[in-house]
Amino acid sequence: MEKIRDIMTDHVESCSLLDNVYEVAVKMKELNVGAIPIVDNDKLVGMITDRDIVLRCVAEKHPASSKVEEIMSSHLVTVTKDTEAREAARLMAEHQIRRLPVVEGDRLVGIVSLGDFAVRHLTDDQAGEALTDISKHEGEVQH
């Protein structure tokens, strides 16, 4: 079975706790991504998705200058480079998430998304099941 190291993206852009929501949104636009990890001194401390910005900032009428900490998810599900791809897909389905940060200790070293599974054409049905399960729960907010 493939390991996460075989399918993850290892050059991941991030933001810091010093950035505000506007800066995160601009970086998402520039990179054409839907999530940005938040790091503090190389330690992964949170994640902000485009959905977080809409639901926790815009819909709550918070200004774009809001602190990253106010809307980021800080209780993260993570994997390591040695995690099996099947296990990562299972975690994504179980926790209803589309992206998993890859860490060594607390340090961010990559990210794996459902799209990474699709690109690799894994024969494992769990990636498809994860996407189906996550899509069913799109209306729920993850904290």
N, C-alpha and C positions, 0 to 999 in steps of 0.2 A: 504494500500500500504506500502511496505517496505521502510524503511529509509536507508540512506547511512550507518549509524552506524551498520546496520545489515549485510552489505556485504563488507565493506571496510577492508583493511589491516591496522592495527593500529600500527604495529611495522615497521616503515619505516626508512631505512638507508638513510642518506643524506650526502652531501659534503658541504664545506663552500667556501666562496669567496677566501680563502687562498689556496685552492686546485687548481691544474692545470688540463688541459684536460686529460693528461695521467693518473693522479690519479683517475679521474672520470671513465675513460675507464676501468681501472684495477678493480675498485669497481663493475662496471657493470658486468664484467666477473666473478668475485668471487661470486656475488650474483645471477648471471644468470638473470639479469633484463635489460630492454631496456630503462629505464629512472631513473634519480637520481634527487631528489629535491635539490636545493641549499638554504642553510639557513645562516643567519647572526645573531648571538645572538638569536637563536631560532625563528627568523622571516623568513618566507618563502620569498625569494627574486627572485627565478628563478627556472628553470627546464632545464635539459640537457637530450636529448634523444640520442640514438645511431645514429639516423638519423641526428641530429644536428652535431654530431662529424664528420660524413662523409661529409655532405654538407657544413658546415660552417668552418671546420678546415682542414680536409684532402684534399678535392676538391679545397679549396682555398689556399692550400700549406702553411698553418700556422703550426708552430711546435707544437708537442704534449705538449710542455711546456707553451703553450698559457694560458692566464688567463681564468678562468671559465667565467668571465663577458663578454668576447669577443664573446662567442658563445651561451650562455644560452638565453633561452626565458625568458623575464622578465615581459611581459604582460600576466599574467596567468588568466585562467578561473578557479575558485575554487568553492567548495561547503562546506557546513557545515555538521555535523553529522545528523542534522535534515532535510536535503534536502531529498525530496522523490526520490527514485530510478528512477522513470519515468522522473523526471525533470533532473536528472544527465545524463540519456541517451539522452535526448533531447539536452542538452548542448553539449554533445560529438559530436552528429551529426551536430549540427549547427556550431560548431567551428572546426570540422574535427580533433578531438583529441581522442586519445585512453586511456588517463589517466587523472584523475582529482585529484589534491591535495585537501585534506580535512583539513580545517583550523578552528581554534577558534580565532577570531580576525585575527591577522597576523601570529599566531603560527601554524606550521604544526603539525597535530595530526593523519594523516593517508593519504591513497591514495586509490582511487577506479579506477579499469581498466575495459575495456570491458570483459576481462577474468573473473573478479569477477562476472559480470552479468551471464556469461555462466555457471560458477560453481554453482551458486545458482539456475539455471534452471528457471529463471523468465519467467512467461508466457507473460510478456509484450513484444510485438513485437518491441517496440522502440529500445531495445538493438540491435536486429538484423538489424534494419534499420540504426542505428548509424554505425555499422560495415560496412554495405554495402556502405553507404555514404562516410565514411572515406576511404575505400579501393579505391573508385573511384577517390579520390583526393590525392593519395599517392605521386604523383610527385610534389605537392606544398609544399613549405617550410613555416612553421609557425614561426613567430617572436614574 
